[in-house]
Amino acid sequence: MSLSLFHSSRALAALALASLLSGCSIHGAYTDASAPDAAKLRFISNTSNTTLDIYDAQHCTGQNTGMLNNFLVVDTKRRADMLVPPPAKARGMLEVKLAPGKETMLAINTNGGSYICGKTFSFTPKAGEEYEVTFDMERGRCSTLFQRLSRFDGKDVRIPQPVFDTGFPVCQGQSPIFAKPLPDTAQRTVLIDRILAENARAITTLDPPKADSPTFSAEKIDELIAKRKALMGTLTLPDDYWAQYRQNLKQFSDEASGRQARALGMYTDVYRLRLRSTDDAMLQQWLQPTDDAVRQRITASDEYMLRYYMNTSKSVALDTINHHMERMAQLDQRFDVCTRFNDCWHW
């Protein structure tokens, strides 16, 4: 079972189900963004009794979007007139409009009887973009797939997106599901710093930093550019194109080399947020617990955060690749490459 970072998935799923069955609208309380350039999100659930709640800085108690796949409740028929159609095998779905440029947290909960799962993650929708989240069961575990939807050359394209759970600091202490940080003191700060340093050492032992050499050496970049030119054949592009192409490869190399540091930074920020809402007695026992119940709680927390780091590291790698692809696509568009070269997307 996947546990949400700051609250019980079981409690959230039960609360959402109870509120909907007690007479709330099957469409939920969420109000679609009205901006003409609003982003659109499709949520697909292939699990039972599933809800999606949307949070932002003005709605720290969340806004429910309705119920999917409950045999007592008719599925919400929310739709947002999305350009890219849903997959044929979608069991239940809804669509909403999101305010662009505003950090948004999605909280998914499902109660399938034999399983209860939850997932939270945050992202900032871009104006006019379409997104799709698919919640499913795979080999007895819940899975979340987040994708950006697009049309390219008349075909529907789904581009996997990173899934980042930041803990949504803007809402900390603003509602019961976001634990309120306790007052900072010199003693608490020292304890938290020690805990984080110890856990960071454990992380780097399991995922050692790679060598300091860049992912792409200057020779490797030259080789990639030569291959690109050979692939283009007789198509000739100005020096400005190749200068920016080289710069894009170097930027990708730099970002890829910083993957572990970025993932560890996010891990540290989120773990610090957790520890700031932990009482002094627990913090004092964290590194050398003497009570079995306390030891079990700390071990479970450390194991959860290890999984958090590994998943975040994968998302950082995906985010790095996506940024590189976006830069390359913008470069090809700027120099009108794709109208003259069918394999322009082969970078």
Phi, psi and omega per residue, in radians:
M1 nan 2.369 3.109
S2 -1.534 2.167 -3.114
L3 -1.712 2.389 3.048
S4 -1.257 2.686 -2.973
L5 -1.193 -0.662 -3.004
F6 -2.093 0.047 -3.142
H7 -2.713 2.863 -3.108
S8 -1.379 2.210 3.084
S9 -1.102 -0.664 3.139
R10 -1.046 -0.790 -3.121
A11 -1.154 -0.741 -3.140
L12 -1.139 -0.731 3.137
A13 -1.112 -0.750 3.134
A14 -1.139 -0.704 -3.141
L15 -1.128 -0.788 3.137
A16 -1.097 -0.755 -3.133
L17 -1.129 -0.757 -3.122
A18 -1.110 -0.708 -3.102
S19 -1.165 -0.664 -3.129
L20 -1.257 -0.700 -3.112
L21 -1.315 -0.274 -3.111
S22 -1.531 0.088 3.022
G23 2.154 -0.078 3.093
C24 -1.178 2.771 -3.121
S25 -1.046 2.441 3.100
I26 -1.167 -0.248 3.097
H27 -1.559 -0.067 -3.137
G28 1.319 -3.074 -3.070
A29 -1.748 -0.076 -3.080
Y30 -1.186 2.353 3.092
T31 -1.847 2.177 -3.129
D32 -1.034 2.500 3.024
A33 -1.082 2.456 -3.048
S34 -1.737 -0.125 -3.104
A35 -1.070 2.446 -3.133
P36 -1.082 -0.417 3.133
D37 -1.798 0.427 -3.125
A38 -1.010 2.509 3.012
A39 -1.348 2.777 -3.136
K40 -2.167 2.449 -3.108
L41 -2.257 2.235 3.008
R42 -1.825 2.248 3.074
F43 -1.936 2.130 -3.141
I44 -1.978 2.243 3.071
S45 -2.109 2.212 3.028
N46 -1.893 0.373 3.085
T47 -2.129 2.894 -3.066
S48 -1.459 2.675 2.995
N49 0.868 1.035 -3.024
T50 -1.888 2.427 3.082
T51 -2.260 2.663 3.037
L52 -2.182 2.139 3.063
D53 -1.946 2.476 -3.088
I54 -2.029 2.260 -3.108
Y55 -2.112 2.531 2.924
D56 -2.584 -3.087 -3.043
A57 -1.070 -0.454 -3.140
Q58 -1.623 -0.120 -3.083
H59 -2.398 1.232 -3.089
C60 -1.382 -0.116 3.008
T61 -1.659 -0.062 3.069
G62 1.441 2.717 3.065
Q63 -2.227 2.122 -3.100
N64 -1.390 2.544 -3.109
T65 -1.861 0.036 3.109
G66 2.075 3.120 -3.079
M67 -1.923 2.502 3.066
L68 -2.196 2.425 2.968
N69 1.092 0.754 3.008
N70 -1.964 2.271 -3.014
F71 -1.266 -0.208 3.119
L72 -1.678 -0.280 -3.016
V73 -2.196 2.328 3.063
V74 -1.178 2.358 3.141
D75 -1.003 2.481 3.004
T76 -1.029 2.493 3.139
K77 -1.852 0.459 3.104
R78 -0.990 2.253 3.068
R79 -2.449 2.679 -3.090
A80 -2.260 0.347 3.067
D81 0.951 0.923 -3.111
M82 -1.334 2.560 -3.083
L83 -1.228 -0.811 -3.111
V84 -1.500 2.157 -3.091
P85 -1.252 2.823 3.127
P86 -1.308 2.835 3.053
P87 -1.120 2.642 -3.055
A88 -1.117 -0.495 -3.036
K89 -1.651 0.226 3.132
A90 -1.119 2.185 -3.111
R91 -1.344 -0.840 3.103
G92 -2.545 2.561 -3.110
M93 -2.705 2.827 3.008
L94 -2.544 2.819 3.120
E95 -2.352 2.439 3.136
V96 -2.388 2.850 3.042
K97 -1.847 2.363 -3.093
L98 -2.029 2.553 3.085
A99 -1.191 2.195 -3.134
P100 -1.270 2.600 3.062
G101 1.322 0.166 -3.113
K102 -2.053 2.191 3.126
E103 -1.056 2.290 -3.028
T104 -2.302 2.405 3.061
M105 -1.934 2.335 3.060
L106 -1.863 2.302 3.102
A107 -2.110 2.012 -3.119
I108 -1.850 2.357 3.077
N109 -2.427 2.488 3.139
T110 -2.514 2.521 3.107
N111 -2.270 1.727 -3.096
G112 -1.651 0.230 -3.107
G113 1.534 -1.190 3.125
S114 -1.497 -0.129 3.125
Y115 -2.567 2.600 3.036
I116 -2.335 2.163 -3.083
C117 -2.312 2.732 3.037
G118 -2.590 2.683 3.106
K119 -2.624 2.330 3.022
T120 -2.166 2.506 2.995
F121 -2.768 2.777 -3.058
S122 -2.113 2.609 3.018
F123 -2.790 2.919 3.110
T124 -1.992 1.854 -3.112
P125 -1.078 2.495 3.079
K126 -1.686 2.567 -3.096
A127 -0.968 2.279 3.046
G128 1.316 -0.033 -3.097
E129 -1.464 2.743 3.048
E130 -2.019 2.454 -3.118
Y131 -2.298 2.813 3.132
E132 -2.527 2.265 3.072
V133 -2.033 2.208 3.119
T134 -2.045 2.183 -3.137
F135 -1.926 2.223 -2.992
D136 -2.585 3.070 3.017
M137 -1.969 2.256 3.092
E138 -2.342 2.078 3.119
R139 0.887 0.783 3.077
G140 1.371 0.097 3.130
R141 -2.190 2.560 3.096
C142 -1.331 2.525 -3.129
S143 -2.323 2.614 3.128
T144 -2.214 2.179 3.086
L145 -2.061 2.114 -3.115
F146 -1.983 2.200 -3.069
Q147 -2.388 2.620 2.976
R148 -1.708 2.378 -3.083
L149 -1.792 2.511 -3.129
S150 -2.713 2.917 3.011
R151 -2.047 2.228 3.126
F152 -2.351 2.107 3.124
D153 0.957 0.705 3.092
G154 1.377 0.069 -3.122
K155 -1.995 2.558 3.069
D156 -1.325 2.306 -3.100
V157 -2.172 2.305 3.072
R158 -2.019 2.065 -3.066
I159 -1.914 1.980 3.141
P160 -0.969 2.428 -3.133
Q161 -2.055 2.659 3.102
P162 -1.194 2.627 3.104
V163 -1.979 1.835 -3.096
F164 -1.936 2.130 3.032
D165 -1.795 1.811 -3.062
T166 -1.615 -0.080 -3.051
G167 1.430 -0.146 3.108
F168 0.886 1.149 -3.078
P169 -0.953 -0.518 -3.081
V170 -1.066 -0.397 -3.105
C171 -1.829 0.084 -3.103
Q172 -1.064 2.209 -3.138
G173 1.404 0.003 -3.081
Q174 -1.602 -0.196 3.090
S175 -2.759 2.860 -3.062
P176 -1.033 -0.478 -3.071
I177 -1.448 -0.183 3.075
F178 -1.934 1.864 -3.054
A179 -1.023 2.395 -3.139
K180 -1.443 2.184 3.108
P181 -1.064 2.444 3.066
L182 -1.352 2.765 -3.123
P183 -0.986 2.364 3.102
D184 -1.291 2.360 3.018
T185 -2.285 2.871 3.129
A186 -1.042 -0.718 -3.123
Q187 -1.150 -0.775 -3.139
R188 -1.105 -0.716 -3.136
T189 -1.079 -0.750 3.119
V190 -1.093 -0.795 -3.131
L191 -1.093 -0.798 -3.124
I192 -1.118 -0.738 3.115
D193 -1.072 -0.700 3.122
R194 -1.127 -0.773 -3.134
I195 -1.079 -0.801 -3.115
L196 -1.145 -0.692 3.123
A197 -1.117 -0.730 3.131
E198 -1.125 -0.751 -3.138
N199 -1.227 -0.608 3.085
A200 -1.104 -0.663 3.093
R201 -1.106 -0.701 3.118
A202 -1.124 -0.689 3.130
I203 -1.113 -0.829 -3.091
T204 -1.209 -0.375 3.031
T205 -1.220 -0.725 3.139
L206 -1.330 -0.565 -3.103
D207 -2.264 1.307 -3.030
P208 -1.066 2.491 3.076
P209 -1.050 2.468 3.118
K210 -1.314 2.991 3.123
A211 -1.042 2.685 -3.074
D212 -1.237 -0.218 -3.124
S213 -1.118 2.530 -3.093
P214 -1.149 2.717 3.101
T215 -1.048 -0.736 3.088
F216 -2.016 2.043 3.022
S217 -1.327 2.953 3.106
A218 -1.051 -0.648 3.116
E219 -1.161 -0.677 3.134
K220 -1.152 -0.696 3.112
I221 -1.109 -0.750 3.079
D222 -1.020 -0.708 -3.137
E223 -1.131 -0.747 -3.141
L224 -1.141 -0.683 3.113
I225 -1.154 -0.713 3.116
A226 -1.086 -0.693 3.107
K227 -1.142 -0.693 3.137
R228 -1.111 -0.776 3.137
K229 -1.127 -0.683 3.129
A230 -1.154 -0.655 3.137
L231 -1.153 -0.589 -3.125
M232 -1.340 -0.277 3.083
G233 1.128 -2.083 -3.044
T234 -1.458 -0.125 3.135
L235 -1.207 2.171 -3.140
T236 -1.934 2.295 -3.140
L237 -2.101 2.649 -3.083
P238 -1.191 2.872 -3.134
D239 -1.047 -0.584 -3.140
D240 -1.038 -0.644 3.118
Y241 -1.092 -0.861 -3.079
W242 -1.224 -0.503 3.058
A243 -1.138 -0.761 3.122
Q244 -1.247 -0.609 3.084
Y245 -1.042 -0.785 3.103
R246 -1.091 -0.769 -3.141
Q247 -1.097 -0.674 3.107
N248 -1.097 -0.735 3.114
L249 -1.123 -0.696 3.122
K250 -1.158 -0.718 3.133
Q251 -1.121 -0.720 3.078
F252 -1.062 -0.749 3.132
S253 -1.060 -0.779 3.138
D254 -1.105 -0.769 -3.129
E255 -1.169 -0.680 3.118
A256 -1.139 -0.654 3.126
S257 -1.166 -0.447 -3.132
G258 -1.647 0.193 -3.080
R259 -0.996 -0.874 -3.061
Q260 -1.138 -0.705 3.136
A261 -1.118 -0.713 3.126
R262 -1.143 -0.776 3.133
A263 -1.112 -0.718 3.135
L264 -1.162 -0.628 3.089
G265 -1.113 -0.743 3.103
M266 -1.148 -0.724 3.085
Y267 -1.006 -0.812 -3.115
T268 -1.123 -0.747 3.140
D269 -1.080 -0.789 -3.102
V270 -1.225 -0.699 3.127
Y271 -1.163 -0.655 3.095
R272 -1.078 -0.697 3.119
L273 -1.063 -0.716 3.092
R274 -1.107 -0.832 -3.059
L275 -1.172 -0.510 -3.138
R276 -1.182 -0.322 3.077
S277 -1.772 0.160 3.119
T278 -1.642 2.390 -3.068
D279 -1.232 2.828 -3.052
D280 -1.039 -0.721 -3.088
A281 -1.057 -0.711 3.123
M282 -1.204 -0.753 3.122
L283 -1.029 -0.686 -3.099
Q284 -1.158 -0.433 -3.141
Q285 -1.707 -0.041 -2.924
W286 -1.017 -0.829 -3.059
L287 -1.442 -0.459 3.118
Q288 -2.421 1.236 -3.110
P289 -1.172 2.470 3.132
T290 -1.922 -0.248 -3.125
D291 -1.836 2.355 -3.085
D292 -1.068 -0.737 -3.127
A293 -1.118 -0.721 3.106
V294 -1.137 -0.756 -3.141
R295 -1.044 -0.748 3.131
Q296 -1.110 -0.721 3.137
R297 -1.131 -0.753 -3.129
I298 -1.187 -0.741 3.111
T299 -1.051 -0.763 3.121
A300 -1.082 -0.705 3.135
S301 -1.152 -0.778 -3.141
D302 -1.115 -0.703 3.129
E303 -1.153 -0.696 3.104
Y304 -1.082 -0.770 -3.092
M305 -1.233 -0.478 3.034
L306 -1.136 -0.782 3.082
R307 -1.094 -0.661 3.103
Y308 -1.030 -0.785 -3.133
Y309 -1.087 -0.816 -3.093
M310 -1.089 -0.739 3.111
N311 -1.176 -0.684 3.126
T312 -1.147 -0.681 3.115
S313 -1.057 -0.725 3.097
K314 -1.125 -0.704 -3.137
S315 -1.180 -0.639 3.088
V316 -1.100 -0.727 3.111
A317 -1.079 -0.759 3.118
L318 -1.133 -0.716 3.134
D319 -1.092 -0.679 3.116
T320 -1.108 -0.766 3.119
I321 -1.119 -0.755 -3.130
N322 -1.086 -0.729 3.114
H323 -1.081 -0.698 3.126
H324 -1.116 -0.780 3.142
M325 -1.100 -0.676 3.122
E326 -1.130 -0.748 3.131
R327 -1.115 -0.733 3.139
M328 -1.170 -0.684 3.119
A329 -1.124 -0.715 3.114
Q330 -1.133 -0.654 3.117
L331 -1.138 -0.803 3.138
D332 -1.127 -0.610 3.110
Q333 -1.196 -0.703 -3.127
R334 -1.059 -0.647 -3.102
F335 -1.815 0.244 3.041
D336 0.940 0.816 -3.067
V337 -1.354 -0.717 -2.970
C338 -1.184 -0.410 3.095
T339 -1.328 -0.236 -3.097
R340 -2.040 -0.118 -3.070
F341 -2.528 1.872 -3.009
N342 -1.092 -0.566 -3.120
D343 -1.705 0.671 -3.072
C344 -1.090 -0.447 -3.079
W345 -1.419 -0.028 3.083
H346 -1.475 1.536 -3.114
W347 -1.653 nan nan
